[in-house]
């Protein structure tokens, strides 16, 4: 049986050449960091949401106070209407 012997030293030398880093490659600048820019429209939308959140929080606090004091009453007709709209008026 005859086995073909290849010159393995040439493979090793080509691998070692790839591993050598030239000074030009070392001087290459690093990748820049990612940057995020938010448009003025997005900022305006965020501010509108913040204003709505403040009004919503005030309403929530009022409802919590009514529930805690026992003043809050559930309107059964309104609840039934909303359930009906949700399930049947899609």
Backbone as CSV, one residue per row, in Angstrom:
resi,resn,N_x,N_y,N_z,CA_x,CA_y,CA_z,C_x,C_y,C_z
1,UNK,0.845,-1.151,0.000,0.000,0.000,0.000,0.904,1.232,0.000
2,UNK,0.564,2.168,-0.868,1.364,3.375,-1.011,0.530,4.580,-0.566
3,UNK,1.023,5.323,0.412,0.331,6.507,0.916,1.057,7.729,0.400
4,UNK,0.263,8.643,-0.187,0.836,9.872,-0.732,1.136,10.830,0.411
5,UNK,2.374,11.190,0.531,2.764,12.126,1.585,2.810,13.529,0.986
6,UNK,2.024,14.418,1.575,2.078,15.807,1.134,3.053,16.542,2.030
7,UNK,3.494,17.628,1.558,4.461,18.417,2.312,3.698,19.202,3.382
8,UNK,3.608,18.671,4.577,2.835,19.291,5.647,3.470,20.582,6.146
9,UNK,4.758,20.733,5.937,5.409,21.955,6.415,4.907,23.174,5.653
10,UNK,4.523,23.006,4.383,4.007,24.165,3.629,2.643,24.599,4.179
11,UNK,1.824,23.640,4.620,0.534,23.970,5.218,0.736,24.724,6.536
12,UNK,1.671,24.275,7.319,1.948,24.912,8.608,2.480,26.320,8.400
13,UNK,3.358,26.482,7.414,3.917,27.804,7.151,2.839,28.789,6.682
14,UNK,1.917,28.334,5.840,0.859,29.241,5.375,-0.059,29.622,6.536
15,UNK,-0.297,28.695,7.452,-1.117,28.998,8.632,-0.408,30.020,9.516
16,UNK,0.886,29.840,9.711,1.648,30.765,10.549,1.687,32.157,9.918
17,UNK,1.736,32.249,8.597,1.722,33.547,7.941,0.389,34.265,8.183
18,UNK,-0.680,33.503,8.195,-1.985,34.108,8.454,-2.062,34.652,9.878
19,UNK,-1.404,33.974,10.788,-1.484,34.366,12.193,-0.624,35.583,12.504
20,UNK,0.331,35.904,11.643,1.180,37.066,11.877,0.392,38.334,11.544
21,UNK,0.445,39.296,12.441,-0.278,40.541,12.254,0.717,41.613,11.858
22,UNK,0.398,42.317,10.798,1.293,43.379,10.339,1.032,44.644,11.152
23,UNK,2.023,45.541,11.230,1.829,46.791,11.983,0.671,47.632,11.428
24,UNK,0.418,47.562,10.130,-0.681,48.326,9.548,-2.022,47.811,10.081
25,UNK,-2.120,46.520,10.274,-3.356,45.961,10.797,-3.545,46.326,12.270
26,UNK,-2.448,46.426,13.013,-2.535,46.796,14.428,-2.981,48.242,14.580
27,UNK,-2.594,49.117,13.650,-2.904,50.533,13.739,-4.337,50.843,13.297
28,UNK,-5.040,49.861,12.777,-6.414,50.069,12.328,-7.289,50.535,13.497
29,UNK,-8.113,51.537,13.276,-8.963,52.010,14.383,-9.994,50.944,14.754
30,UNK,-10.366,50.950,16.028,-11.365,50.012,16.504,-12.732,50.403,15.960
31,UNK,-13.655,49.469,15.998,-15.007,49.772,15.537,-15.617,50.858,16.404
32,UNK,-16.378,51.704,15.769,-17.046,52.759,16.520,-18.217,52.155,17.280
33,UNK,-18.538,52.780,18.388,-19.662,52.323,19.180,-20.959,52.698,18.484
34,UNK,-22.023,51.975,18.781,-23.329,52.285,18.232,-23.854,53.581,18.843
35,UNK,-24.564,54.323,18.047,-25.159,55.571,18.504,-26.645,55.538,18.220
36,UNK,-27.409,56.144,19.090,-28.852,56.212,18.943,-29.261,57.666,18.828
37,UNK,-30.050,57.956,17.796,-30.547,59.309,17.615,-32.067,59.237,17.602
38,UNK,-32.697,60.032,18.429,-34.147,60.060,18.500,-34.628,61.319,17.794
39,UNK,-35.541,61.141,16.873,-36.033,62.274,16.100,-36.878,63.193,16.974
40,UNK,-37.064,64.397,16.478,-37.867,65.364,17.227,-39.329,64.917,17.288
41,UNK,-39.794,64.220,16.250,-41.163,63.709,16.262,-41.340,62.665,17.358
42,UNK,-40.350,61.792,17.512,-40.426,60.765,18.552,-40.381,61.405,19.938
43,UNK,-39.576,62.429,20.086,-39.514,63.125,21.376,-40.853,63.778,21.700
44,UNK,-41.487,64.374,20.684,-42.790,65.005,20.893,-43.836,63.965,21.276
45,UNK,-43.786,62.806,20.631,-44.725,61.732,20.967,-44.517,61.274,22.405
46,UNK,-43.279,61.174,22.829,-42.983,60.761,24.196,-43.523,61.774,25.200
47,UNK,-43.351,63.055,24.903,-43.850,64.095,25.805,-45.370,64.048,25.904
48,UNK,-46.051,63.800,24.775,-47.510,63.681,24.804,-47.928,62.510,25.672
49,UNK,-47.218,61.391,25.539,-47.530,60.218,26.355,-47.299,60.493,27.826
50,UNK,-46.275,61.257,28.133,-45.977,61.589,29.524,-47.110,62.428,30.124
51,UNK,-47.613,63.380,29.346,-48.725,64.208,29.815,-49.964,63.345,30.030
52,UNK,-50.215,62.424,29.121,-51.372,61.540,29.247,-51.203,60.623,30.458
53,UNK,-49.965,60.184,30.702,-49.702,59.322,31.851,-49.991,60.046,33.168
54,UNK,-49.670,61.331,33.224,-49.925,62.101,34.444,-51.429,62.190,34.689
55,UNK,-52.187,62.491,33.632,-53.643,62.574,33.764,-54.220,61.214,34.140
56,UNK,-53.674,60.158,33.552,-54.153,58.803,33.851,-53.871,58.437,35.308
57,UNK,-52.693,58.788,35.798,-52.348,58.498,37.188,-53.268,59.232,38.159
58,UNK,-53.611,60.472,37.808,-54.538,61.224,38.659,-55.904,60.543,38.704
59,UNK,-56.367,60.063,37.543,-57.662,59.376,37.480,-57.616,58.071,38.280
60,UNK,-56.511,57.369,38.179,-56.351,56.114,38.924,-56.377,56.375,40.426
61,UNK,-55.692,57.416,40.856,-55.677,57.755,42.288,-57.076,58.108,42.783
62,UNK,-57.832,58.838,41.965,-59.205,59.189,42.327,-60.065,57.934,42.460
63,UNK,-59.943,57.019,41.489,-60.714,55.777,41.548,-60.331,54.930,42.765
64,UNK,-59.032,54.873,43.067,-58.581,54.108,44.233,-59.166,54.689,45.520
65,UNK,-59.201,56.004,45.598,-59.759,56.655,46.788,-61.252,56.357,46.907
66,UNK,-61.973,56.378,45.783,-63.400,56.070,45.798,-63.646,54.625,46.213
67,UNK,-62.851,53.700,45.701,-63.003,52.287,46.059,-62.714,52.096,47.536
68,UNK,-61.649,52.719,48.023,-61.262,52.560,49.422,-62.322,53.123,50.370
69,UNK,-62.959,54.210,49.965,-63.966,54.808,50.834,-65.350,54.185,50.656
70,UNK,-65.508,53.344,49.651,-66.796,52.703,49.410,-67.749,53.546,48.585
71,UNK,-67.300,54.656,48.035,-68.141,55.523,47.224,-68.288,55.041,45.785
72,UNK,-67.372,54.213,45.327,-67.384,53.776,43.925,-68.480,52.740,43.710
73,UNK,-69.312,53.005,42.731,-70.396,52.088,42.391,-70.213,51.641,40.946
74,UNK,-70.397,50.354,40.705,-70.251,49.786,39.369,-71.559,49.966,38.612
75,UNK,-71.496,50.512,37.408,-72.667,50.657,36.551,-72.797,49.366,35.749
76,UNK,-73.725,48.517,36.136,-73.860,47.192,35.544,-74.233,47.265,34.069
77,UNK,-75.064,48.215,33.703,-75.457,48.339,32.301,-74.255,48.693,31.422
78,UNK,-73.415,49.559,31.917,-72.231,49.962,31.164,-71.262,48.777,31.005
79,UNK,-71.086,48.001,32.060,-70.205,46.830,32.011,-70.740,45.828,30.993
80,UNK,-72.044,45.562,31.036,-72.653,44.614,30.104,-72.510,45.093,28.667
81,UNK,-72.691,46.395,28.453,-72.557,46.955,27.106,-71.132,46.787,26.587
82,UNK,-70.132,47.051,27.422,-68.725,46.916,27.015,-68.377,45.464,26.718
83,UNK,-68.902,44.540,27.514,-68.648,43.114,27.264,-69.260,42.713,25.922
84,UNK,-70.472,43.177,25.680,-71.141,42.866,24.417,-70.354,43.436,23.232
85,UNK,-69.900,44.664,23.352,-69.103,45.282,22.280,-67.833,44.483,22.030
86,UNK,-67.190,44.064,23.082,-65.933,43.328,22.951,-66.128,42.013,22.212
87,UNK,-67.167,41.272,22.572,-67.331,39.934,22.012,-68.100,39.908,20.700
88,UNK,-69.007,40.830,20.473,-69.886,40.693,19.313,-69.759,41.808,18.285
89,UNK,-69.207,42.930,18.607,-69.127,44.052,17.663,-67.732,44.233,17.077
90,UNK,-67.022,43.152,16.878,-65.658,43.266,16.337,-65.683,43.498,14.853
